[in-house]
Every structure is written in C-alpha cells, then in structure tokens.
Amino acid sequence: MTDVRTLDTTRLAPWLREHVPGAGGSITAEKFAGGQSNPTYLLSVDSAPRFVLRRKPDGVLLPSAHAIEREYRVTDALKDSAVPVAPPLALCEDSGIVGTPFFIMDYAQGRNFWDARLPDLVPVERAAIYDEMNRVLAALHAIDPADVGLAEYGKPGNYFARQVARWTRQYRATETQRIEAMEQLIDWLPTNDPGLEAIRIVHGDFRNDNMIFAPDEPRIIAVLDWELSTLGHPLADLAQHVMAWRVPREGYRGLSDADLPALGIPSEADYLRTYAERSGAGPIDPAHWRYALTLAMFRNAAIRQGVYHRAISGNASSEAAAVHGARAGEIAGLAWRIACGEEGACL
C-alpha cells in the first residue's frame, strides 16, 4: 500500500510534462497536513510551489466516495463564475501513475483558517471573513447549474430523501458498533422530510478550512474540497456550513462555547438573516431549519464513522482519523437533540 505521506514522482514527472504546461523541470511533492479524505500534495517545480495534486486514497472505497473526477468537473465548470476556485489543469484516471486517479490544479497561495474562531485576527477582521464566506455561499447558490454546464451534475428532485438514503447506506457500510442516536435518526429523518424542492449547486462541506483567503484582505481566492458537491437544496448546504455554531471548540473547532460578540463573529441568527437577504430566499422557516441541521449532523456522523472505519482498515488519509471518527456518536447525539427541539418532543 502506498504511504499517503509521500508521493512517488517517478511516473508523475513525465506525465506532468506531457499534460500540464509549465510543469517541466524537477518535481517534488509535499503532503498538506490535516484532512481525512483525499490525500492532497503541493507540487514544486525546480523548488518553486506551482501546482496541487489531489488523489483518491488507497484501498477499497465505498461506491461514489472520494470522487475526484467530480471535483475536477465542478471546479472546471465554476472557474469563470462568481465563485472563486483553484482552476483545474488536468485529470488522470490511470491508477498506474501515482497509485490512484488524481487531478492537478493551480496552487492558490494565501491564508487558510483551521479554527473557526480565527484566533490570529481582531474582531473587525473576523467579521469581514465571516461576511465574505456568507457572500460566496450565497453566490454559489445563485448560479443556475445549466448556465455552467452542470444541469446533469446530480439527480433532480427528492434531495433530502436521497441524502438520508445515501448517508444511511454509507453509515451501514462502515458501521463498527451500534450508535443508538443514529438508529433514532434513521427512523426520524424519512418521516419528517419537509418535501422542499430546489436545484442548485451545493458544495457539501463549505467551511472556513476549505477556503483560501487572499494574504492581505478578507477575500476568498479559492473554495477547495468539492468532493461532496452535487445538485441539491441550498438549505442543506447552509446547514452544513452553520454546524460550526452548534459544536464546541474542543474536538470540533466550533463556536458553541465562544463569546461571539467579543470575537466579532455574527450569531447564527444574524448569519442566517444576512444569507437570506443576499440569496433573496426570504426568512428561513424554523421547522425547515431544524430538519436541515439535523440532516447535516447525521451526515457528519456518517462521514466520521466512515473515517473511523478507514482508520481501523489502515487506509485513512490522516493519523488523527481514528480520533475524529470516534466522535460519530457525539455528533449523532447532538443531531437527535436538535431533531427533538427545545420541547423534547421525541425524547
């Protein structure tokens, strides 16, 4: 099995010279730290950072998981849109080059914030960063998929139902022990589907650490990690993003235990209000929001379970996968409490 921390450039170097302009010269690869999914490497040409390589992990993978081909397609479609991406340069579906399929994209050099509290910034800077994330997400959801060649990027209709079915299957395929809250959610989600319909491009994992900001201003220069993108309902994408407000710092890098006014970070309610104004969608129905948040948490728990399963199978991208995956039960429990609401109707 290939060591995901290193990358053999023996076959990669000649492939790059043939397929990527400007990739001549000696090639070195350095894996980016963090991340639990597709191993990602900074490629330097003659010692100068130039490109990024993103590939599938090794081992047996779940169907439709780690779809770097889809990442390539969606970023290629959006490269000239109002949503900033690192332009993709070449796709290789031949596993014989680096061990798995991969694609090459431009290197977006700037700032990346792993902690949602943005500890190195002052309040006015934090406010600007959050406003920029809000702006870009609304811009993404404003794009008509057909206008950028993505009309068939996902199945039409029944998005919430299909998401519940998909992540239930993924969870079952990687289940290592019974998580009671997941069993409750698997029953609750299908019977409480609000039946909302909208067809927009959804990123699927829109959060501060999946973005590169300009070095000297609060401007996103690239939204990264489009692995989970598809066509779906924008409320689901928004809920996935706003999960950060519902989880603590310890273990999740979240905001639930933060003094938001002191930090200059908007409250969840204010952030939703700004998004609603920008998107033109109007006020968000509380019942719809509760469902979307519950689904986002359920999905996150299923993903964490998959990460944990890969860790114990020996092909996770990060050594921390086992730690993060073990938190699937915590997230599922939080999802169940959100589903029940303040009145505790389903407890």
C-alpha positions in Angstrom: 0.0 0.0 0.0 1.3 3.5 -0.9 2.3 5.7 2.0 -0.1 8.6 1.7 2.5 10.9 3.3 4.9 10.6 0.3 4.3 10.5 -3.4 6.5 8.7 -5.9 7.1 11.2 -8.7 9.0 8.7 -11.0 6.0 8.3 -13.3 4.3 11.6 -12.3 7.1 13.9 -13.6 6.9 12.8 -17.2 3.1 12.7 -17.1 3.0 16.3 -15.8 5.4 17.4 -18.5 3.0 16.0 -21.1 -0.3 17.2 -19.7 0.4 20.4 -17.7 2.0 23.5 -19.3 4.9 24.8 -17.1 5.5 21.5 -15.3 8.9 20.9 -16.8 11.9 20.5 -14.5 12.4 18.5 -11.3 9.2 17.8 -9.4 8.9 17.4 -5.6 5.8 16.6 -3.6 4.8 17.5 -0.1 1.6 16.4 1.6 -0.6 19.0 3.1 -1.2 18.5 6.8 -4.7 17.7 8.1 -7.7 16.4 6.2 -9.4 13.0 6.4 -10.4 12.2 2.9 -8.5 12.7 -0.4 -4.7 13.0 0.1 -3.5 16.3 -1.3 0.0 17.4 -2.2 1.9 20.6 -3.0 4.0 20.1 -6.2 7.1 22.2 -6.6 8.8 22.6 -9.9 12.5 23.3 -9.6 11.8 24.0 -5.8 9.1 26.6 -6.5 5.5 25.8 -5.4 3.4 25.7 -8.5 0.6 23.1 -8.5 -1.6 20.9 -6.2 -2.3 17.2 -6.8 -5.4 15.7 -5.2 -5.8 12.0 -5.4 -8.1 9.2 -4.2 -6.9 7.3 -1.1 -5.6 3.7 -1.3 -7.7 0.7 -0.5 -11.2 -0.5 -1.1 -13.5 2.6 -1.2 -17.3 2.9 -0.9 -19.2 3.5 -4.1 -19.4 7.2 -5.1 -16.9 8.2 -2.3 -13.7 10.2 -3.0 -14.9 11.2 -6.4 -12.0 13.3 -7.5 -13.4 13.1 -11.1 -16.5 15.1 -9.9 -14.2 17.6 -8.1 -12.4 18.2 -11.3 -15.7 18.6 -13.3 -17.3 21.1 -10.9 -14.3 23.3 -10.4 -13.7 23.4 -14.2 -17.4 24.5 -14.6 -17.0 27.2 -12.0 -13.6 28.6 -12.9 -15.1 31.6 -14.7 -18.0 32.1 -12.3 -18.6 34.4 -9.3 -17.4 31.5 -7.1 -13.6 31.5 -6.7 -11.9 28.2 -7.3 -8.4 26.9 -7.9 -8.6 26.3 -11.7 -8.2 22.6 -12.5 -5.5 21.8 -15.1 -5.5 18.1 -15.8 -7.3 14.9 -14.7 -5.6 11.4 -14.7 -7.8 8.4 -14.3 -4.9 6.0 -14.7 -4.0 4.4 -11.3 -0.6 3.5 -12.6 0.9 7.0 -12.3 0.7 7.6 -8.5 -1.3 4.6 -7.4 -4.9 6.1 -7.7 -6.7 8.5 -10.0 -5.8 12.2 -9.4 -6.1 15.7 -10.8 -3.9 18.7 -10.9 -5.0 22.3 -10.1 -3.3 25.6 -9.7 -1.8 26.5 -6.4 -3.8 29.2 -4.6 -1.4 30.8 -2.2 -2.9 32.7 0.7 -4.3 32.2 4.2 -6.2 29.1 5.4 -8.0 29.3 8.7 -8.4 26.0 10.6 -10.0 27.4 13.7 -13.5 28.9 13.3 -12.6 31.4 16.0 -9.9 32.9 13.8 -7.6 33.4 16.8 -4.9 35.4 15.0 -7.4 38.1 13.8 -9.0 41.1 15.6 -12.8 41.4 15.8 -13.3 43.6 12.7 -11.2 41.2 10.6 -13.2 38.2 11.9 -16.5 40.0 11.0 -15.2 40.6 7.4 -14.0 37.0 7.0 -17.5 35.7 8.0 -19.2 38.2 5.8 -17.1 37.0 2.8 -18.0 33.3 3.5 -21.6 34.3 3.6 -21.3 36.2 0.4 -19.6 33.4 -1.5 -22.1 30.8 -0.4 -25.0 32.9 -1.5 -23.2 33.5 -4.8 -22.8 29.7 -5.3 -26.5 29.1 -4.7 -27.4 31.9 -7.1 -25.9 30.0 -10.0 -28.2 28.1 -12.3 -26.5 24.8 -12.8 -27.5 24.7 -16.5 -25.7 28.0 -17.1 -22.3 26.4 -16.3 -22.9 23.0 -17.8 -23.9 21.2 -14.7 -27.6 20.5 -15.4 -26.9 16.8 -15.0 -24.4 17.0 -12.1 -26.9 15.5 -9.7 -30.3 13.8 -9.8 -33.4 16.1 -9.8 -35.9 16.2 -7.0 -36.3 14.5 -3.6 -32.9 15.8 -2.5 -33.4 15.4 1.2 -34.8 11.9 0.9 -31.9 10.9 -1.3 -29.4 12.3 1.1 -31.0 10.4 4.0 -30.9 7.2 2.0 -27.3 7.8 0.8 -25.8 8.5 4.2 -27.8 5.7 5.8 -26.2 3.3 3.3 -22.8 4.8 3.9 -23.2 4.5 7.6 -24.4 0.9 7.4 -21.5 0.0 5.2 -18.9 1.3 7.8 -20.8 0.6 11.0 -18.4 -0.8 13.7 -20.8 -0.7 16.7 -24.4 0.3 17.4 -24.9 4.0 17.9 -28.4 4.5 19.4 -28.8 8.1 18.2 -28.0 7.0 14.6 -30.8 4.4 14.8 -33.2 7.0 16.1 -32.2 9.5 13.3 -32.5 6.8 10.6 -36.2 6.4 11.7 -36.9 10.1 12.2 -35.4 11.7 9.1 -37.6 9.9 6.5 -40.8 10.5 8.3 -40.2 14.2 8.9 -38.9 15.2 5.4 -40.3 18.7 4.7 -40.5 17.9 1.0 -38.6 21.0 -0.1 -37.5 21.2 -3.7 -34.7 23.4 -5.3 -32.0 22.6 -7.7 -28.7 24.4 -7.0 -25.1 23.6 -6.8 -24.2 22.6 -3.3 -20.6 22.4 -2.1 -21.3 19.8 0.6 -18.5 20.9 3.0 -18.4 24.7 3.0 -16.4 25.7 6.0 -13.5 28.1 6.8 -10.7 25.5 6.5 -11.9 24.6 3.0 -11.1 28.1 1.7 -8.0 30.0 0.8 -8.2 33.8 1.5 -6.1 36.5 0.0 -2.9 37.2 2.0 -3.8 40.8 2.8 -7.6 41.2 2.6 -10.8 39.3 3.6 -11.4 37.9 0.1 -11.8 34.2 -0.8 -9.5 33.3 -3.7 -10.4 29.6 -3.8 -13.0 27.4 -2.4 -11.5 23.9 -2.1 -12.6 20.3 -1.5 -15.6 19.8 -3.8 -15.7 16.1 -3.2 -19.2 16.1 -1.8 -20.7 18.6 -4.2 -23.8 17.8 -6.2 -27.1 19.4 -7.1 -29.5 19.8 -4.2 -31.2 22.2 -1.9 -29.2 25.2 -0.7 -30.7 25.0 2.8 -28.8 21.7 3.3 -25.6 23.4 2.2 -26.2 26.3 4.5 -26.9 23.9 7.5 -23.7 22.0 6.8 -21.8 25.3 7.0 -23.6 26.6 10.1 -22.9 23.4 12.0 -19.8 25.3 13.3 -22.1 27.4 15.5 -23.5 24.2 17.1 -20.3 22.4 18.1 -17.7 23.3 20.7 -14.0 24.2 20.1 -12.6 21.1 21.8 -12.5 18.3 19.2 -14.5 20.2 16.5 -13.0 23.7 16.2 -16.5 25.1 16.6 -18.2 28.1 18.1 -20.9 26.9 20.5 -18.9 27.8 23.6 -17.4 31.0 22.2 -18.2 34.6 23.1 -19.3 35.6 19.6 -19.8 39.4 20.3 -16.4 39.7 21.8 -14.8 37.9 18.9 -16.7 39.9 16.3 -18.3 36.8 14.8 -22.1 37.0 14.0 -24.6 34.9 15.8 -26.2 32.1 14.0 -29.5 34.1 13.7 -27.6 37.1 12.2 -25.7 35.0 9.8 -28.8 33.3 8.6 -30.6 36.7 8.2 -27.7 38.0 6.1 -27.7 34.9 3.9 -31.5 35.2 3.4 -31.2 38.8 2.4 -28.3 38.1 -0.1 -30.0 35.0 -1.6 -33.4 36.5 -1.8 -34.9 33.4 -0.3 -36.6 35.3 2.5 -36.9 34.2 6.1 -36.0 30.6 6.9 -38.8 28.5 8.3 -37.7 27.3 11.8 -39.0 23.7 11.2 -37.2 23.5 7.9 -34.0 24.8 9.5 -34.3 22.2 12.3 -34.6 19.4 9.7 -31.7 20.7 7.6 -29.5 21.0 10.7 -30.4 17.5 11.9 -29.6 16.1 8.5 -26.3 17.9 8.4 -25.4 16.4 11.7 -26.5 13.0 10.7 -24.4 13.2 7.5 -21.4 14.4 9.5 -21.7 11.5 11.9 -21.9 9.1 9.0 -18.8 10.6 7.4 -16.9 10.4 10.7 -17.9 6.8 11.0 -16.5 6.2 7.5 -13.3 7.9 8.5 -13.0 5.7 11.6 -13.7 2.6 9.6 -11.0 3.5 7.1 -8.6 4.2 10.0 -9.1 0.7 11.5 -8.8 -0.7 8.0 -5.4 1.1 7.6 -6.1 3.4 4.6 -7.2 6.7 6.2 -5.5 9.9 5.0 -4.6 11.1 8.5 -3.3 9.5 11.6 -6.0 11.5 13.5 -8.8 9.7 11.7 -9.4 7.3 14.5 -9.8 10.1 17.0 -12.2 12.1 14.8 -14.1 9.1 13.6 -14.8 8.0 17.2 -16.8 11.3 17.6 -19.5 10.0 15.3 -21.6 9.1 18.4 -21.3 12.6 19.9 -22.4 14.3 16.7 -25.3 11.8 16.3 -26.4 12.6 19.8 -26.4 16.3 19.1 -28.4 15.7 15.9 -31.0 13.8 17.9 -31.4 16.6 20.4 -31.8 19.2 17.5 -34.4 16.9 15.9 -36.4 16.8 19.2 -36.3 20.6 19.6 -36.4 22.6 22.8 -39.7 20.9 23.7 -38.0 17.5 23.6 -40.9 16.2 21.6 -39.2 12.9 20.6 -37.3 12.1 23.7 
